[in-house]
Each structure stands twice: as C-alpha cells, then as structure tokens.
C-alpha cells in the first residue's frame, strides 16, 4: 500500500492546495445554504462534503508528510494519485456550480436585509417606535422628512411630536390643517401625518407613524377651489340675466302695447280728420267715430292706477290694451320665482300669439299637484304650418324655466300648445 503515494513532492503539495481550496469553498457553500437555501438536503450535502474533504485532507497531509520524511506510514485510502486528482476535480466543479447557484438564489430570494431594503424604498415615510419611545424601525423617507423638520436625526417619538408642533418657526414647513394633519414642505410636496398603535405578540404596543404623500390631491383641491370660485361668478351673472328676463319681457310687451295704442290713436285721428275735411257717408262717419272711441278707451284703460297693479294685473291690462282676451283657469303660484317665471311665459305666448298667429284669445290653464306646478297655454290663432323650434324669446324663456329645474313642452299640431312644469315646493321648505 505504500506504493500509491510514492510520487513527486510538488504534485503532492498542489493536490493538498486544491483540497484546501475545495474545503474552504465547501465551508462557504455550507454557511450560505444555511441562510439562503430553502431545501434542507442542500445544506446537509454541503456539510457532508465539508466533513469528507476535511477528513481526506487530514489523512493525505499526514501521509505526504511521512513520505517526505522517509518514515513508514499506513494510509486508509489505497488509491493512486490520478484517482485522487479526479475526486478533487469533481468535488471542486460541483462546489463551484453550487456556489453560483446559491449566488443567483440570493438575488431571487429574501435575505435578512431584504425587508429593510424594501422598507426603505417605500414612497411613504414610516417609523415604528418601541414602548419606551425609541426608534425601532424607520425608513429612509421618514429620516429625510424629519431632517427637514428638525435639522437632526430622529431618535425618539417625543422628538417627532415636538418637531411637528414647532414646524412653522424652525423649518419653514407650513401646517395646512390641524384636523387632517397636513404639512406643506419647502420643496412643494404636501404630506399627511397619521399615527396608530400596533400590538406585537409577547412584546407590547408599538407606535406606528406614517407620512402620506398627498401632493397631487392638494393641487387638485386648489384647482377645484379656483374652478368653484369661477363658477360662482358665472352663476351670479346667470342669476342677474335670469332676473332681468322678466323686466325685459315686460318692457317688450309694454312697448308692443304702446305701439298698438299709437297706431289706434293715429287711425282714429286720421279718420276724424277726413270726416271733417271731406264729405263722408254715414257709414264712414260711424267707422271713424268707432276707431276714435276705441283709441280713447285704450288711453283710459292705460291711465287707470298703473302703479297699483300686480304683475298678473299688468299682464291682463297689456293684453286688453292690444285687444287680446285672457281666459285664466286655476290660481297663480305663491312662490315668487315660479310666479315670475309663469308671467314670463304668459307674456312670451301673448307676443308670439299676436305677432305670428293673429290670436285674439289666450287660454291659460294652471294646475297643481303634490309634486309639481304646470301651466298650459293655447290660443285661437292660426295653426303653425310646421314644428316650432325654440329661438329668440322662446329660447330665453326655456332657459329661465330650466334654471328652476322645470321643463318646457311645445306642441305644434293639431293646435299650438305650450306646457310648462316646475317642481312644487311649499313656502318655508
């Protein structure tokens, strides 16, 4: 058995160095597999390889040492050198590939620092304080925000509370809301602070503090406030225009009535003048007197207590002045806005009925139920030749009703009819 290891001393030294390298590599693989490998058999295999290499290296070192000293030795492994080299090479290749596999597994698996690394990459600032108030776990974002608040490192929970109270005076951080705990930082970001208590089993209660980034919500809120302010201005303008619709409609009706009165007066005066200047037949004289009397009656009606009439009375007067009979069924609403809206509609229908249909009679039917008020207006004028499309005065009137959450329905055949419906609300509600 002594003939197996009778070889050059250099070859023996190289073999021992390779075995030692394999021993170190197996130890490394064993330690890494303890922390990173999820398969227990890999750890056991690495431990077995380490022990086998350690035993082999010890035996060969003792045997080679006795050979160099010329002493007798007895080996437990009666193998030639080439077989030892093969065994060493196979083990080294196996260990190298095993180390590479463990290294790759390191990037895919969770290590001891994986949780802390992931914690530091959170966009929110998070910190946990032990029951004593000392920082237990804190991410990078919280350290950054606290340094802006207090120009120092975060150590205790009391330091954080104090920094939040004195933020306006020290750091330039502005507290936007006491209720929502929002803070505007110098870099333009807005953070909302919250704290809760969490209980850890067999340890106690920890304080969890979090800063949420609400910058986008804050900017959207500012935009919303600006838009709301602009909408309020537009709403005031619309209300002003709506309030003036009634006045403009009334002025238009009054102008139309006065124009017709002027025409009637002119016709009466011309008829009387002709009667006086030229000889007329009895029939012509009677017609001239009729026209003159009609003009005088219109002037008389117009001068009867004009300031004491209500809007409805004013409408009835104007209609009578231009020769239109009003048949009103039902009672006008008590609500001022709805009352004014109905007057606007009635005047618009009066004007359009006289100008476009030659109407001499206007039928107005007002009805009320538990949820709405409705008004239907028809006339005895010419039936429309086609479908009526709202424009001009009708369009403005329609907008006025829509502002009251109401609806307008126009019927063109077989007779003209306009129906207005608005929600009903009792006074004081």
C-alpha atoms as one frame of an Amber mdcrd trajectory, in Angstrom:
protein
   0.000   0.000   0.000   2.960   2.315   0.301   3.468   2.471  -3.419   0.306
   4.547  -4.061   1.752   7.797  -2.812   5.389   7.457  -3.885   5.378  10.454
  -6.251   6.904  13.864  -6.594   6.630  16.222  -3.633   5.390  19.095  -5.849
   2.432  17.120  -7.102   1.518  16.229  -3.545   1.675  19.891  -2.471  -0.523
  21.010  -5.382  -3.071  18.335  -4.541  -3.160  19.460  -0.917  -3.635  23.092
  -2.013  -6.550  22.089  -4.293  -8.120  20.076  -1.479  -7.722  23.019   0.900
  -9.352  25.329  -1.645 -12.216  22.841  -2.018 -12.518  22.684   1.772 -12.849
  26.486   2.015 -15.346  26.564  -0.841 -17.444  23.814   0.737 -17.444  25.730
   4.031 -18.641  28.850   2.206 -21.419  26.909   0.438 -22.471  25.351   3.735
 -22.720  28.734   5.518 -24.587  30.390   2.639 -27.040  27.496   2.296 -27.933
  27.862   5.986 -29.337  31.356   5.369 -30.450  31.310   1.745 -31.390  27.816
   0.684 -34.926  26.627   1.359 -34.023  22.986   0.666 -32.641  21.201   3.707
 -30.921  18.459   1.721 -28.609  21.007   0.058 -27.382  22.147   3.462 -26.853
  18.526   4.586 -24.991  17.732   1.352 -22.667  20.708   1.762 -21.998  19.711
   5.366 -21.178  16.142   4.273 -18.820  17.345   1.548 -17.069  19.630   4.022
 -16.530  16.827   6.527 -15.356  14.371   3.820 -12.862  16.917   2.452 -11.641
  17.729   5.931 -11.025  14.035   6.666  -9.352  13.448   3.286  -7.121  16.486
   3.652  -6.074  15.418   7.170  -5.190  11.864   6.082  -3.274  12.958   2.963
  -1.409  15.686   4.825  -0.211  13.160   7.401   0.684  10.591   4.724   2.579
  13.042   2.493   4.427  14.420   5.497   5.693  10.916   6.461   6.681  10.206
   2.841   8.830  13.358   2.685  10.487  12.442   5.985  11.138   8.859   4.849
   9.126   7.318   7.631   6.797   4.401   7.313   3.096   5.211   7.005  -0.121
   3.375   6.585  -2.891   5.024   4.576  -6.590   4.361   4.881  -7.111   5.184
   1.213  -5.144   2.817  -1.020  -5.790   4.946  -4.157  -3.352   6.113  -6.821
  -2.670   9.814  -7.339  -4.678  10.108 -10.549  -7.813   8.885  -8.772  -7.320
  11.470  -6.012  -6.987  14.179  -8.641 -10.231  13.046 -10.290 -12.064  13.069
  -6.976 -10.720  16.533  -6.143 -11.656  17.917  -9.574 -15.203  16.554  -9.437
 -15.745  17.995  -5.965 -14.398  21.411  -6.985 -16.599  21.584 -10.090 -19.614
  20.594  -8.010 -18.812  23.221  -5.371 -18.234  25.975  -7.938 -21.582  25.331
  -9.629 -23.228  25.090  -6.223 -21.779  28.465  -5.198 -23.007  30.045  -8.445
 -26.495  28.626  -7.861 -26.560  29.985  -4.317 -25.412  33.397  -5.538 -28.221
  33.521  -8.097 -30.680  32.412  -5.461 -29.544  35.359  -3.359 -30.924  37.789
  -5.931 -34.221  35.913  -6.162 -34.825  35.067  -2.533 -35.387  37.049   0.629
 -32.386  37.649   2.797 -32.006  39.204   6.198 -31.727  42.693   4.687 -34.478
  42.250   2.113 -37.232  43.575   4.399 -35.195  46.633   5.385 -34.287  47.341
   1.758 -37.926  47.086   0.697 -38.944  49.224   3.690 -36.514  51.947   2.650
 -37.914  52.078  -0.893 -41.483  52.817   0.238 -42.783  56.176  -1.081 -44.437
  56.880   2.279 -42.475  57.798   5.388 -42.912  55.087   8.041 -41.432  54.669
  11.503 -42.133  52.327  14.421 -41.368  53.342  17.985 -40.878  50.917  20.869
 -42.986  51.328  24.043 -40.131  53.320  25.516 -40.317  55.814  22.648 -37.052
  54.758  20.974 -36.964  54.228  17.204 -37.315  50.550  16.420 -37.653  50.595
  12.612 -37.516  53.661  10.371 -37.242  54.004   6.601 -35.220  56.464   4.549
 -38.188  58.708   3.684 -39.003  59.315   7.349 -35.379  60.217   8.107 -35.418
  62.683   5.206 -38.657  64.385   6.267 -37.620  64.594   9.916 -34.289  66.153
   8.963 -36.261  68.836   7.090 -38.494  69.360  10.126 -35.847  69.446  12.871
 -32.423  69.540  11.134 -31.378  66.471  13.141 -31.685  62.691  13.154 -34.795
  61.035  14.529 -34.191  59.257  17.828 -37.398  59.264  19.879 -41.153  59.683
  19.446 -41.163  62.857  21.559 -38.710  64.491  19.165 -41.092  63.856  16.267
 -44.066  65.286  18.177 -42.109  68.380  19.163 -40.881  68.927  15.608 -44.451
  68.797  14.281 -45.571  71.417  16.823 -42.727  73.836  16.038 -42.523  73.253
  12.286 -43.656  76.778  11.315 -40.956  78.522  13.317 -37.955  76.285  12.692
 -38.019  74.685   9.262 -40.374  76.661   7.065 -42.756  73.707   6.906 -46.335
  75.044   6.882 -49.143  73.254   8.692 -52.122  73.411   6.342 -54.751  71.739
   8.503 -54.935  70.807  12.179 -57.811  68.419  11.597 -56.244  66.498   8.711
 -52.645  66.912   9.913 -51.307  68.033   6.519 -47.976  69.824   6.096 -46.538
  71.776   3.177 -42.756  71.248   2.880 -40.322  73.740   1.303 -39.893  71.552
  -1.800 -43.588  71.951  -2.609 -44.690  68.482  -1.503 -47.617  68.024   0.862
 -47.647  65.212   3.446 -50.414  63.984   5.706 -49.391  62.662   9.124 -51.094
  59.775  10.938 -50.208  57.653  13.948 -51.662  54.445  15.335 -50.776  51.831
  17.926 -49.935  48.292  16.848 -49.563  45.351  19.195 -46.749  42.830  18.765
 -47.261  39.400  20.379 -45.366  38.928  23.630 -43.591  42.275  23.158 -46.094
  45.060  23.707 -47.579  48.054  21.924 -45.609  49.930  19.292 -46.423  53.349
  17.883 -46.700  53.468  14.082 -46.206  56.888  12.457 -46.748  57.473   8.744
 -46.477  60.438   6.378 -48.580  60.018   3.214 -47.729  61.998   0.078 -50.917
  63.930  -0.817 -49.326  66.500  -3.124 -51.494  65.627  -6.128 -54.663  65.720
  -4.026 -53.651  69.116  -2.646 -53.029  70.508  -6.131 -56.335  69.105  -7.393
 -58.083  70.683  -4.408 -56.570  74.078  -5.233 -57.732  73.726  -8.840 -61.197
  72.735  -7.653 -61.415  75.765  -5.389 -60.366  78.050  -8.244 -62.950  76.476
 -10.545 -65.626  76.753  -7.855 -64.836  80.437  -7.416 -65.088  80.965 -11.159
 -68.371  79.048 -11.308 -69.789  81.217  -8.537 -69.009  84.312 -10.593 -70.671
  82.774 -13.640 -73.653  81.735 -11.510 -74.087  85.303 -10.274 -74.009  86.566
 -13.841 -76.572  83.970 -14.920 -78.816  84.859 -11.997 -78.557  88.506 -12.928
 -79.513  87.721 -16.507 -82.370  85.462 -15.405 -83.718  88.118 -13.057 -83.711
  90.598 -15.903 -85.618  88.343 -18.301 -88.905  89.313 -16.661 -88.088  93.001
 -16.845 -87.027  92.802 -20.482 -90.108  90.777 -21.425 -92.373  93.217 -19.652
 -90.712  96.177 -21.367 -91.126  94.447 -24.717 -94.813  93.844 -24.056 -95.339
  97.397 -22.863 -93.604  98.691 -25.987 -95.812  96.492 -28.153 -98.923  97.720
 -26.329 -97.886 101.358 -26.670 -97.078 100.852 -30.341-100.524  99.414 -30.961
-102.077 102.218 -28.919-100.173 104.742 -31.013-101.391 103.062 -34.193-105.002
 103.021 -32.931-104.800 106.677 -31.974-103.317 107.551 -35.341-106.018 105.617
 -37.166-108.764 107.321 -35.112-107.318 110.792 -35.616-106.898 110.276 -39.353
-110.494 109.017 -39.658-111.862 112.066 -37.775-109.725 114.429 -39.821-111.003
 113.016 -43.081-114.537 113.241 -41.773-114.050 116.924 -41.017-112.235 117.786
 -44.232-114.349 115.835 -46.688-117.913 114.861 -47.011-118.345 111.321 -45.853
-121.146 108.845 -45.943-122.934 107.880 -42.805-121.147 104.523 -42.797-117.735
 106.193 -42.977-118.649 108.605 -40.190-119.722 105.735 -37.923-116.481 103.830
 -38.631-114.376 106.931 -37.890-116.179 107.518 -34.599-115.711 103.825 -33.689
-111.961 103.995 -34.283-111.629 107.234 -32.332-113.670 105.843 -29.415-111.524
 102.704 -29.329-108.349 104.790 -29.137-109.804 106.905 -26.304-110.841 103.774
 -24.375-107.338 102.348 -24.672-105.870 105.571 -23.265-108.377 105.457 -20.413
-107.508 101.852 -19.513-103.793 102.625 -19.614-104.151 105.509 -17.157-106.139
 103.596 -14.501-103.850 103.148 -11.456-100.781 101.837 -13.315 -98.609 101.685
 -10.172-101.053  99.635  -8.103-101.339  96.686 -10.471 -99.614  93.354  -9.782
 -97.575  91.578 -12.423-100.615  89.490 -13.359-102.847  92.564 -13.454-100.239
  94.348 -15.538-100.220  91.413 -17.945-104.032  91.386 -18.144-104.010  95.118
 -18.758-101.426  94.884 -21.510-103.340  92.054 -23.159-106.579  94.037 -23.009
-104.778  97.065 -24.411-103.824  95.182 -27.564-107.223  93.539 -27.888-106.473
  90.025 -26.615-108.879  88.242 -24.273-107.266  86.232 -21.462-109.088  83.174
 -20.098-107.254  82.133 -16.939-108.138  78.868 -15.188-106.559  77.977 -11.866
-104.523  80.054  -9.410-101.118  81.579  -9.865 -98.354  80.020  -7.672 -97.375
  81.683  -4.410 -93.644  81.172  -4.862 -92.119  84.380  -6.181 -89.684  82.720
  -8.595 -92.318  80.412 -10.078 -94.831  83.269 -10.231 -92.387  85.454 -12.154
 -91.463  82.536 -14.415 -95.135  81.951 -15.311 -95.563  85.673 -16.091 -92.548
  85.491 -18.419 -94.068  82.502 -20.236 -97.501  84.129 -20.477 -96.048  87.325
 -21.936 -93.972  85.406 -24.458 -97.007  83.419 -25.585 -99.039  86.647 -25.794
 -96.461  88.327 -28.023 -95.961  85.307 -30.289 -99.709  84.596 -30.491-100.484
  88.132 -31.649 -97.494  88.582 -33.973 -97.317  85.137 -35.610-100.809  83.662
 -35.308-103.066  86.727 -35.141-104.636  85.447 -31.915-107.357  87.401 -30.119
-107.831  84.973 -27.262-105.371  83.248 -24.942-106.387  80.241 -22.809-104.203
  79.677 -19.712-104.766  76.594 -17.546-102.768  76.337 -14.278-102.787  73.124
 -12.269-101.046  71.959  -9.123-100.409  68.539  -7.590 -98.237  67.264  -4.723
 -95.000  67.375  -6.671 -95.276  69.991  -9.422 -96.972  73.041 -10.889 -97.957
  73.075 -14.552 -99.297  75.713 -16.923-100.740  75.027 -20.384-101.274  77.906
 -22.828-103.193  77.769 -26.103-104.684  80.429 -28.417-107.311  80.786 -31.119
-104.841  81.931 -33.729-103.642  80.298 -36.915-102.289  76.759 -36.523 -98.492
  76.635 -37.077 -97.503  75.368 -40.524 -94.611  73.291 -39.149 -92.855  72.276
 -35.984 -91.940  75.210 -33.760 -88.226  75.366 -32.921 -87.422  77.485 -29.827
 -85.336  80.546 -30.623 -85.091  84.140 -29.536 -87.673  84.844 -26.839 -88.818
  81.228 -26.597 -85.211  80.095 -26.077 -84.646  82.633 -23.298 -87.935  81.630
 -21.682 -86.904  77.956 -21.845 -83.599  78.734 -20.106 -85.491  80.602 -17.403
 -87.659  77.546 -16.680 -84.708  75.123 -16.802 -82.961  77.216 -14.125 -85.919
  76.351 -11.878 -85.405  72.622 -12.614 -88.514  72.748 -14.789 -89.412  71.519
 -18.281 -90.959  73.121 -21.370 -93.007  71.194 -23.949 -94.145  72.825 -27.216
 -96.945  71.276 -29.273 -97.302  72.424 -32.878-100.286  70.329 -34.086-103.229
  69.913 -34.273-103.209  73.205 -32.313-100.486  75.205 -30.708 -99.968  74.443
 -27.021 -97.119  75.276 -24.645 -96.847  73.366 -21.351 -94.511  74.406 -18.531
 -93.893  72.177 -15.493 -91.808  73.106 -12.450 -91.214  71.201  -9.189 -93.605
  72.149  -6.417 -92.303  73.325  -3.047 -94.303  74.688  -0.161 -93.435  78.025
   1.330 -90.847  77.779   4.080 -89.474  74.424   2.950
